[in-house]
Amino acid sequence: MEKMNQAYEKVKMLVGMEVDDDDHEAASSSALQDTNFIDDFNRNCTLSTKQRFYGFAICLAAGLTCTLLSMLVFFHPIKFGITFTLGNLLSLGSTAFLIGPKRQVTMMLDPVRIYATAIYLASIIIALFCALYVHNKLLTLLAILLEFGALICH
């Protein structure tokens, strides 16, 4: 039973949830003295494990639904660009429920992933620009392919 509890605590730490360990509480109390806006925001917006999993599941389901629905409107660049990009953003945001927004951004800005993140964010902007303003199917498709490639490399 003790090993099960230790494994559960390690999983909670990996996912970014609060650990009930006394050593962790002492370390976190010293870290509370060096607060900034994001840390304060994260402390005030805590979710239970159940709420995190519900948020993850709902956000992921909505993201996958938008992405799949975008395939139905593939030949309409405005609708396709918006629904595909919204689906990708919802799917990406779903992981923030599991590990927290601060850790999500920190992981995305990791030196190994920084280029893929930059390409992904730029391709989102380009895809929406091509879909909403240029109305060019080929450019929108190329931006979506770039977006998809950046997600795979991410």
C-alpha positions, 0 to 999 in steps of 0.5 A: 500500500505504501508503494502505491501511495508513493507512486501516486504522489510521483504521478501527481508531481509529474502532472503538476498537482499538489502533493500532500507530503510534508517536505513538499509543503515546506519547500512550497512555503518557502517558494510562496515568499517569491510570488509573482502574478502567475504563481498567485493566479495558479494558487487561486485557480486550483482544481481538484483531480476530478475537475482536472480530468473533466476539463481535460476530457471536455476540452479534448473532446471539443477539440477533436470534434472541431478538427473532425468537423473541419474535414467536412468543410475542407473546400470552404477555406474560411470555415476550414481554417477557423474550425481546424485551428480552433480544434487544435487550440482546444486540444492543446489547451486540454493538456493545461488542465492536467499539468497547469497553464504555467507548466504548459507554457514552460514546457512549450518554451523549452529550448528543445521545443521553442522552434516548433512552438514558434512555427506552430503559433505563426502557422495559426496566425497565417492560417487564420489570416489566409482563411479570413482575409486572403480567401485563398484555399492553397495558402490556407492549406499550406498554413494548415500543413505547416501547423500540422507539421509543427504539432508533430514536431512538438 
